Amino acid sequence: MANETFTGKGVNTRLAHLGNDPRGFHGFIHPPVVHASTVLFPDAATMAGRAQKYTYGTHGTPTTDALTAALDALEGSAGTVLTPSGLAAVTVPLLAFLSAGDHVLITDSVYHPTRRFADTVLARMGVEITYYDPLVGAGIAGLMKPNTKVVFTESPASNTFEVQDVPAIAREARARDAVVMMDNTWATPLLFRPLDHGVDISIHALTKYPAGHSDVLLGSVSANERSWGRLHAASEALGNCAAPDDSYQALRGLRTMGVRLARHGEAALDIARWLEGQPGVARVLHPALESFPGHALWKRDFSGSSGIFSIVLAGGGRQEAHAFLDALSIFGLGYSWGGYESLAVHVNLDGRTVGAGSWEGPILRLQIGLEDVADLKADIAAGLAAAAMTRS
């Protein structure tokens, strides 16, 4: 059934049906998983003109097309490319729109691997990089130069969750003909649609909530009409493509993402509110909390919150952070998030320039999974007690 059939329907109805027409493949609900490199042509003329829908495995298959069609419907985008990881979803559009001599503005609170890519590959290419305060808002205009080609946003911020005024940033950047990109992994297009707020390129780690089971590496880059052609051409020139099995897993994960994301969000907010009253916690960094400095912006622009936030311990450093983590029995110690299991990690702010030393103690990022909230609270309480013993 065509995606247009579900326009205006509820989010879970759309997630259950977008991307695949069962009547297009013998009535089967799921699309086929097509493993392909070579595609045959019926004759030489067709081959010379590449005059058929599929021409080679790297340019798309029915499996990847089903996923990109679903993502376009969710993002409101003109087109989507898939990448083999979330980080690749960051690097492909940056490579597509930046050249030697260009200037890029990147939020200082960006996902650390994005910073590493900028400081190594982009710098080596001769791209000038400026990291800006995530709270700059319309003040981004004062940082732009004649050669500023890209403004890169991420909201809420990686690890510290500052909420950016994305519409104001996008308005000023686009008035100066810069392309605006946003890493929207925290919210997914269910809670925030970047292209509706002036962003040109929406980036997502499908590894996280869409796939949802910690067994897939995948990313997506969705573009509006003005940016789609250049993004698509660069993606193909780079040889970028996604594996069919991973694409199928992500499409299957989309079917339940709405109910999973709601559960993650409700549980995380419950635990965040509880943590505000716990001894040993200096701050809870969750945008949906009324006490959070960026709450008003979050409430204005987002329709909900997901399952990841951070806490700041009331004093101490690495020793206290490690004591907290080592006392956990349900939370796993691991990177990534968006899966069914709860995870915890000691946040590293290396390289950050804005507010890097202004925290009361170590920052611990918590991914709230699908376990029972009471059990997770007890596990966190054990971690806080262990950190407190280390301080005493």
C-alpha positions as semicolon CSV with decimal commas, in nm:
position;residue;x (nm);y (nm);z (nm)
1;M;0,000;0,000;0,000
2;A;0,139;0,338;-0,098
3;N;0,282;0,562;0,174
4;E;0,032;0,833;0,078
5;T;-0,249;0,610;0,206
6;F;-0,125;0,663;0,561
7;T;-0,085;1,041;0,548
8;G;-0,252;1,186;0,856
9;K;-0,280;0,851;1,034
10;G;-0,141;0,791;1,382
11;V;0,230;0,734;1,425
12;N;0,205;0,367;1,518
13;T;-0,026;0,298;1,225
14;R;0,225;0,462;0,994
15;L;0,520;0,276;1,142
16;A;0,338;-0,054;1,097
17;H;0,281;-0,003;0,726
18;L;0,522;0,249;0,571
19;G;0,782;0,146;0,317
20;N;0,646;-0,177;0,177
21;D;0,347;-0,264;-0,039
22;P;0,255;-0,629;0,034
23;R;0,075;-0,647;-0,300
24;G;0,404;-0,569;-0,471
25;F;0,553;-0,902;-0,365
26;H;0,291;-1,177;-0,373
27;G;0,113;-1,047;-0,063
28;F;0,399;-1,106;0,180
29;I;0,400;-0,848;0,459
30;H;0,776;-0,801;0,462
31;P;0,979;-0,702;0,156
32;P;1,232;-0,954;0,023
33;V;1,588;-0,937;0,149
34;V;1,776;-0,893;-0,177
35;H;2,146;-0,980;-0,171
36;A;2,290;-0,834;-0,486
37;S;2,593;-0,696;-0,660
38;T;2,539;-0,766;-1,030
39;V;2,205;-0,689;-1,195
40;L;2,142;-0,821;-1,546
41;F;2,002;-0,615;-1,833
42;P;1,774;-0,758;-2,104
43;D;1,972;-0,613;-2,395
44;A;2,269;-0,390;-2,483
45;A;2,063;-0,075;-2,538
46;T;1,907;-0,097;-2,193
47;M;2,249;-0,160;-2,043
48;A;2,407;0,135;-2,226
49;G;2,136;0,370;-2,108
50;R;2,097;0,208;-1,767
51;A;1,729;0,224;-1,850
52;Q;1,590;0,008;-1,574
53;K;1,515;0,067;-1,207
54;Y;1,799;-0,139;-1,061
55;T;2,145;-0,134;-1,219
56;Y;2,392;-0,247;-0,952
57;G;2,374;-0,348;-0,586
58;T;2,540;-0,033;-0,451
59;H;2,271;0,185;-0,609
60;G;1,982;0,027;-0,421
61;T;1,767;-0,285;-0,400
62;P;1,402;-0,350;-0,315
63;T;1,513;-0,401;0,047
64;T;1,693;-0,069;0,084
65;D;1,424;0,110;-0,114
66;A;1,159;-0,012;0,130
67;L;1,353;0,134;0,422
68;T;1,433;0,467;0,254
69;A;1,069;0,506;0,147
70;A;0,958;0,461;0,508
71;L;1,218;0,709;0,631
72;D;1,122;0,968;0,369
73;A;0,762;0,942;0,484
74;L;0,865;0,991;0,847
75;E;1,115;1,271;0,781
76;G;0,919;1,455;0,510
77;S;1,230;1,437;0,293
78;A;1,290;1,439;-0,082
79;G;1,529;1,147;-0,052
80;T;1,728;0,936;0,190
81;V;2,060;0,754;0,160
82;L;2,157;0,469;0,389
83;T;2,505;0,434;0,537
84;P;2,681;0,143;0,707
85;S;2,693;0,319;1,046
86;G;2,565;0,622;1,231
87;L;2,905;0,790;1,206
88;A;2,905;0,737;0,830
89;A;2,570;0,918;0,824
90;V;2,759;1,218;0,965
91;T;3,064;1,197;0,740
92;V;2,888;1,144;0,405
93;P;2,694;1,474;0,403
94;L;2,991;1,669;0,540
95;L;3,203;1,534;0,254
96;A;2,921;1,607;0,012
97;F;2,894;1,977;0,097
98;L;3,245;2,083;0,206
99;S;3,556;2,151;0,000
100;A;3,904;2,290;0,065
101;G;3,880;2,654;0,172
102;D;3,526;2,621;0,310
103;H;3,427;2,700;0,668
104;V;3,203;2,480;0,882
105;L;3,035;2,568;1,213
106;I;2,985;2,269;1,444
107;T;2,816;2,273;1,783
108;D;3,076;2,234;2,059
109;S;2,864;1,968;2,230
110;V;2,868;1,741;1,926
111;Y;2,902;1,361;1,932
112;H;3,274;1,306;1,989
113;P;3,340;1,091;1,678
114;T;3,196;1,376;1,470
115;R;3,453;1,612;1,629
116;R;3,729;1,359;1,563
117;F;3,631;1,337;1,195
118;A;3,627;1,716;1,164
119;D;3,961;1,761;1,339
120;T;4,133;1,496;1,129
121;V;3,980;1,438;0,786
122;L;3,812;1,776;0,731
123;A;4,112;1,965;0,865
124;R;4,345;1,768;0,639
125;M;4,118;1,858;0,346
126;G;4,172;2,226;0,419
127;V;3,830;2,293;0,573
128;E;3,822;2,562;0,842
129;I;3,637;2,445;1,154
130;T;3,478;2,654;1,428
131;Y;3,302;2,501;1,730
132;Y;3,021;2,719;1,862
133;D;2,832;2,740;2,189
134;P;2,524;2,515;2,157
135;L;2,315;2,792;2,314
136;V;2,412;3,053;2,054
137;G;2,072;3,057;1,881
138;A;2,031;3,341;1,632
139;G;2,376;3,463;1,740
140;I;2,514;3,209;1,494
141;A;2,491;3,493;1,240
142;G;2,786;3,663;1,407
143;L;3,004;3,354;1,360
144;M;2,934;3,305;0,993
145;K;3,188;3,399;0,727
146;P;3,160;3,445;0,351
147;N;3,298;3,091;0,313
148;T;3,070;2,926;0,572
149;K;2,906;2,644;0,379
150;V;2,767;2,419;0,656
151;V;2,622;2,468;1,003
152;F;2,609;2,141;1,195
153;T;2,364;2,106;1,484
154;E;2,283;1,832;1,732
155;S;1,996;1,877;1,974
156;P;1,973;1,776;2,249
157;A;2,350;1,774;2,276
158;S;2,551;1,457;2,300
159;N;2,609;1,366;2,667
160;T;2,516;1,703;2,821
161;F;2,181;1,751;2,644
162;E;2,177;2,126;2,580
163;V;1,878;2,212;2,361
164;Q;1,963;2,425;2,060
165;D;1,729;2,682;1,909
166;V;1,736;2,497;1,578
167;P;1,477;2,713;1,398
168;A;1,671;3,033;1,481
169;I;2,003;2,881;1,378
170;A;1,855;2,745;1,055
171;R;1,695;3,079;0,970
172;E;2,021;3,272;1,006
173;A;2,232;3,007;0,833
174;R;2,004;2,965;0,533
175;A;1,975;3,343;0,494
176;R;2,350;3,329;0,427
177;D;2,317;3,031;0,194
178;A;2,471;2,772;0,428
179;V;2,343;2,416;0,443
180;V;2,206;2,322;0,785
181;M;2,260;1,968;0,910
182;M;2,126;1,808;1,226
183;D;2,210;1,488;1,407
184;N;1,862;1,394;1,525
185;T;1,941;1,053;1,672
186;W;1,817;1,138;2,024
187;A;1,465;1,232;1,915
188;T;1,408;1,032;1,595
189;P;1,161;1,185;1,348
190;L;0,881;1,076;1,584
191;L;0,970;1,344;1,840
192;F;1,127;1,610;1,615
193;R;1,128;1,653;1,237
194;P;1,431;1,867;1,150
195;L;1,323;1,948;0,795
196;D;1,004;2,107;0,932
197;H;1,221;2,349;1,132
198;G;1,444;2,480;0,853
199;V;1,711;2,207;0,853
200;D;1,831;2,079;0,514
201;I;1,989;1,747;0,614
202;S;1,856;1,515;0,888
203;I;2,105;1,258;1,018
204;H;2,016;0,950;1,216
205;A;2,197;0,649;1,361
206;L;1,951;0,374;1,273
207;T;2,165;0,158;1,501
208;K;1,979;0,317;1,790
209;Y;1,597;0,334;1,825
210;P;1,493;0,223;1,475
211;A;1,684;-0,107;1,487
212;G;1,639;-0,119;1,862
213;H;1,809;-0,447;1,951
214;S;2,182;-0,367;1,968
215;D;2,265;-0,595;1,675
216;V;2,273;-0,361;1,373
217;L;2,510;-0,088;1,253
218;L;2,331;0,148;1,014
219;G;2,271;0,517;0,948
220;S;2,049;0,738;0,735
221;V;2,077;1,083;0,580
222;S;1,754;1,248;0,468
223;A;1,755;1,568;0,261
224;N;1,509;1,833;0,149
225;E;1,457;1,914;-0,218
226;R;1,736;2,174;-0,243
227;S;2,002;1,941;-0,099
228;W;1,896;1,597;-0,219
229;G;2,069;1,598;-0,560
230;R;2,411;1,687;-0,426
231;L;2,382;1,446;-0,132
232;H;2,275;1,158;-0,354
233;A;2,550;1,221;-0,611
234;A;2,820;1,236;-0,344
235;S;2,692;0,925;-0,170
236;E;2,713;0,727;-0,494
237;A;3,055;0,870;-0,580
238;L;3,185;0,762;-0,239
239;G;3,061;0,406;-0,298
240;N;2,844;0,436;0,010
241;C;2,585;0,165;0,060
242;A;2,416;-0,041;0,331
243;A;2,395;-0,417;0,376
244;P;2,060;-0,577;0,288
245;D;2,027;-0,774;0,611
246;D;2,093;-0,465;0,824
247;S;1,842;-0,266;0,618
248;Y;1,581;-0,535;0,668
249;Q;1,647;-0,544;1,044
250;A;1,607;-0,167;1,070
251;L;1,283;-0,174;0,871
252;R;1,150;-0,446;1,098
253;G;1,258;-0,243;1,401
254;L;1,063;0,058;1,274
255;R;0,740;-0,141;1,313
256;T;0,771;-0,134;1,692
257;M;0,976;0,184;1,738
258;G;0,676;0,391;1,844
259;V;0,580;0,171;2,138
260;R;0,943;0,107;2,234
261;L;1,033;0,476;2,222
262;A;0,731;0,564;2,436
263;R;0,837;0,307;2,695
264;H;1,200;0,428;2,692
265;G;1,085;0,788;2,731
266;E;0,837;0,727;3,012
267;A;1,080;0,515;3,211
268;A;1,368;0,758;3,163
269;L;1,164;1,058;3,276
270;D;1,037;0,867;3,581
271;I;1,393;0,778;3,680
272;A;1,520;1,131;3,605
273;R;1,257;1,284;3,834
274;W;1,347;1,035;4,107
275;L;1,717;1,113;4,068
276;E;1,657;1,485;4,127
277;G;1,591;1,400;4,491
278;Q;1,871;1,152;4,546
279;P;2,173;1,236;4,764
280;G;2,499;1,242;4,575
281;V;2,340;1,379;4,256
282;A;2,425;1,741;4,179
283;R;2,231;1,771;3,853
284;V;2,011;1,569;3,623
285;L;2,061;1,658;3,257
286;H;1,726;1,571;3,099
287;P;1,553;1,826;2,872
288;A;1,202;1,719;2,978
289;L;1,266;1,815;3,340
290;E;1,127;2,154;3,436
291;S;1,455;2,225;3,620
292;F;1,664;2,182;3,306
293;P;1,783;2,515;3,158
294;G;1,673;2,424;2,804
295;H;1,333;2,289;2,904
296;A;1,131;2,573;2,748
297;L;1,295;2,525;2,408
298;W;1,252;2,149;2,432
299;K;0,882;2,191;2,516
300;R;0,835;2,433;2,225
301;D;0,995;2,216;1,958
302;F;0,979;1,850;2,065
303;S;0,676;1,626;2,105
304;G;0,837;1,397;2,362
305;S;1,162;1,266;2,507
306;S;1,361;0,951;2,454
307;G;1,544;0,720;2,691
308;I;1,889;0,870;2,737
309;F;2,009;1,141;2,976
310;S;2,297;1,215;3,213
311;I;2,355;1,282;3,580
312;V;2,630;1,485;3,744
313;L;2,763;1,344;4,069
314;A;2,803;1,581;4,363
315;G;3,180;1,588;4,370
316;G;3,459;1,351;4,292
317;G;3,610;1,244;3,965
318;R;3,712;0,933;3,777
319;Q;3,740;0,718;4,092
320;E;3,382;0,797;4,196
321;A;3,252;0,747;3,844
322;H;3,417;0,405;3,821
323;A;3,283;0,306;4,164
324;F;2,931;0,394;4,047
325;L;2,967;0,194;3,726
326;D;3,128;-0,109;3,889
327;A;2,844;-0,135;4,142
328;L;2,580;-0,175;3,870
329;S;2,438;-0,520;3,799
330;I;2,153;-0,452;3,554
331;F;2,299;-0,160;3,361
332;G;2,562;-0,277;3,117
333;L;2,883;-0,082;3,069
334;G;2,883;-0,015;2,699
335;Y;2,862;0,247;2,428
336;S;2,568;0,316;2,199
337;W;2,207;0,322;2,315
338;G;1,853;0,280;2,187
339;G;1,848;-0,095;2,244
340;Y;1,629;-0,288;2,486
341;E;1,897;-0,304;2,757
342;S;2,003;-0,030;2,998
343;L;2,358;0,105;2,966
344;A;2,582;0,343;3,158
345;V;2,903;0,521;3,061
346;H;3,136;0,779;3,214
347;V;3,116;1,083;2,985
348;N;3,435;1,213;2,827
349;L;3,432;1,584;2,745
350;D;3,781;1,589;2,586
351;G;3,813;1,859;2,324
352;R;3,511;2,055;2,438
353;T;3,571;2,425;2,496
354;V;3,236;2,560;2,623
355;G;3,168;2,480;2,989
356;A;3,405;2,184;2,992
357;G;3,522;2,244;3,350
358;S;3,203;2,378;3,508
359;W;3,055;2,052;3,640
360;E;3,028;1,964;4,008
361;G;3,159;1,612;3,951
362;P;3,181;1,337;3,692
363;I;2,904;1,302;3,434
364;L;2,742;0,962;3,387
365;R;2,520;0,894;3,088
366;L;2,231;0,654;3,140
367;Q;2,046;0,472;2,863
368;I;1,719;0,351;3,011
369;G;1,614;0,025;2,852
370;L;1,297;-0,180;2,876
371;E;1,359;-0,339;3,216
372;D;1,130;-0,269;3,513
373;V;1,178;0,082;3,649
374;A;1,189;-0,031;4,013
375;D;1,480;-0,263;3,936
376;L;1,667;0,010;3,752
377;K;1,621;0,255;4,040
378;A;1,760;-0,001;4,283
379;D;2,060;-0,056;4,058
380;I;2,128;0,318;4,032
381;A;2,091;0,353;4,410
382;A;2,363;0,090;4,453
383;G;2,586;0,289;4,220
384;L;2,527;0,613;4,408
385;A;2,602;0,442;4,739
386;A;2,928;0,304;4,601
387;A;3,030;0,649;4,475
388;A;2,946;0,803;4,812
389;M;3,161;0,546;4,994
390;T;3,453;0,630;4,767
391;R;3,421;0,999;4,854
392;S;3,400;0,942;5,229
